[in-house]
């Protein structure tokens, strides 16, 4: 079933619910007609609500109770909880290799994040914001990488 807006000779627009049967369009129900744009939009919305009734399908009510809202609020408040296992394990490896001697604030965070969640730099900043609550722009990451290459390239090559 679908909705058709049909222009009439009088200039008004009829809103009809149509079903294709044996290759032809059959008018199942005519909702109404109007020349006014707002009225036409209202009739279209009314037609969309009418289709499930004609198909004998129930519309699921997704209304939430107060208890459900409390659960959603609790989840929203605690969504920032994340596992620190990767930071503990990979952080120790990072330090034992010797990269902790390089005094750059993003090096450890970026290295661990790219191992745990290997995506683009942009997606990494989104990961930081979503899971670590750390908000930084992509340009900050690019500036950091430029600074790292300019100031610490030889040091990183010696360590690795």
C-alpha positions as CSV (number, residue, x, y, z in Angstrom):
1,X,0.0,0.0,0.0
2,X,1.1,3.5,-0.7
3,X,-0.3,7.0,-0.7
4,X,-1.1,8.9,-3.8
5,X,-1.6,12.7,-4.2
6,X,-3.8,13.2,-7.2
7,X,-4.5,16.6,-8.7
8,X,-8.2,17.1,-9.6
9,X,-9.6,19.2,-12.4
10,X,-10.8,21.7,-9.8
11,X,-7.3,22.3,-8.6
12,X,-7.6,20.5,-5.4
13,X,-5.4,17.5,-4.4
14,X,-7.0,14.2,-3.4
15,X,-5.2,12.0,-0.9
16,X,-5.8,8.3,-1.6
17,X,-4.5,5.0,-0.2
18,X,-3.6,2.8,-3.2
19,X,-2.8,-0.9,-3.4
20,X,-1.3,-2.6,-6.5
21,X,-3.4,-5.6,-7.5
22,X,-2.8,-7.6,-10.6
23,X,-0.6,-4.9,-12.1
24,X,-3.1,-2.1,-11.6
25,X,-3.6,0.5,-8.9
26,X,-6.7,0.1,-6.9
27,X,-8.0,2.8,-4.6
28,X,-8.5,1.3,-1.2
29,X,-9.6,4.4,0.6
30,X,-9.9,8.1,-0.2
31,X,-8.8,10.2,2.8
32,X,-9.9,13.6,1.5
33,X,-9.0,16.5,-0.7
34,X,-8.0,20.1,-0.3
35,X,-6.3,23.1,-2.0
36,X,-4.6,24.2,1.2
37,X,-1.0,23.0,1.6
38,X,-1.3,22.5,5.4
39,X,-4.5,20.6,5.0
40,X,-2.9,18.3,2.4
41,X,0.0,17.6,4.7
42,X,-2.5,16.8,7.5
43,X,-4.4,14.4,5.2
44,X,-1.1,12.7,4.2
45,X,-0.3,12.1,7.8
46,X,-3.8,10.8,8.4
47,X,-3.4,8.4,5.5
48,X,-0.1,7.1,6.9
49,X,-1.9,6.3,10.2
50,X,-4.7,4.7,8.3
51,X,-2.5,2.2,6.4
52,X,-1.8,-0.1,9.4
53,X,-5.5,-0.3,10.2
54,X,-6.3,-1.3,6.7
55,X,-3.5,-3.9,6.7
56,X,-4.9,-5.1,10.1
57,X,-1.5,-4.4,11.8
58,X,-1.2,-3.0,15.2
59,X,1.0,0.1,15.8
60,X,3.4,-0.6,18.6
61,X,3.3,1.9,21.4
62,X,6.8,2.7,22.5
63,X,5.7,5.1,25.2
64,X,8.0,4.8,28.2
65,X,7.0,4.5,31.8
66,X,8.7,6.5,34.6
67,X,10.6,3.4,35.5
68,X,12.0,3.0,32.0
69,X,13.0,6.7,32.0
70,X,14.9,6.2,35.2
71,X,16.8,3.2,33.6
72,X,17.7,5.3,30.5
73,X,18.9,8.1,32.8
74,X,21.1,5.7,34.8
75,X,22.6,4.3,31.6
76,X,23.2,7.8,30.2
77,X,25.0,8.8,33.4
78,X,27.2,5.7,33.5
79,X,27.9,5.5,29.8
80,X,31.4,6.9,30.4
81,X,32.5,3.7,32.2
82,X,35.2,2.0,30.3
83,X,37.7,-0.8,30.7
84,X,41.1,0.2,31.9
85,X,42.6,-3.1,31.2
86,X,44.1,-2.0,27.9
87,X,45.6,1.1,29.5
88,X,47.2,-1.0,32.3
89,X,48.6,-3.8,30.0
90,X,49.6,-1.7,27.0
91,X,50.7,1.2,29.2
92,X,53.2,-1.1,31.0
93,X,54.5,-2.4,27.6
94,X,54.7,1.2,26.4
95,X,56.8,2.1,29.4
96,X,59.0,-1.0,29.3
97,X,59.9,-0.3,25.7
98,X,61.0,3.2,26.8
99,X,58.5,5.4,25.0
100,X,57.6,7.0,28.4
101,X,60.8,9.0,28.2
102,X,59.4,11.1,25.4
103,X,57.5,13.9,27.1
104,X,54.5,14.4,24.8
105,X,51.0,14.3,26.3
106,X,49.3,12.5,23.5
107,X,51.9,9.9,22.6
108,X,50.8,7.2,25.1
109,X,47.1,7.9,24.7
110,X,47.3,7.9,20.8
111,X,49.4,4.8,20.7
112,X,47.2,2.7,23.0
113,X,44.0,4.0,21.3
114,X,45.3,3.1,17.9
115,X,46.2,-0.4,19.0
116,X,42.9,-1.1,20.8
117,X,40.7,0.7,18.3
118,X,42.6,0.9,15.0
119,X,40.7,3.5,13.0
120,X,41.5,6.9,11.4
121,X,42.7,9.8,13.5
122,X,39.3,11.4,13.2
123,X,37.5,8.3,14.5
124,X,40.2,8.0,17.3
125,X,39.2,11.5,18.5
126,X,35.6,10.5,18.5
127,X,36.5,7.3,20.4
128,X,38.3,9.5,23.0
129,X,35.3,11.7,23.4
130,X,32.8,8.9,23.6
131,X,34.7,6.4,25.8
132,X,37.2,8.4,27.7
133,X,35.5,11.7,28.1
134,X,38.5,13.4,26.5
135,X,37.5,16.0,24.0
136,X,40.1,17.2,21.5
137,X,39.9,18.3,17.8
138,X,41.4,16.5,14.9
139,X,43.7,19.5,14.3
140,X,45.3,19.0,17.7
141,X,46.2,15.4,16.7
142,X,47.7,16.6,13.4
143,X,49.7,19.3,15.2
144,X,50.9,16.7,17.7
145,X,52.1,14.4,15.0
146,X,53.9,17.2,13.2
147,X,55.6,18.2,16.5
148,X,56.4,14.6,17.2
149,X,58.0,14.2,13.8
150,X,59.9,17.4,14.0
151,X,61.2,17.1,17.6
152,X,61.4,13.4,18.5
153,X,61.9,11.5,15.3
154,X,65.5,10.4,16.0
155,X,64.7,9.6,19.6
156,X,61.7,7.4,18.6
157,X,63.9,5.6,16.0
158,X,66.6,4.9,18.7
159,X,64.0,3.5,21.2
160,X,62.4,1.3,18.7
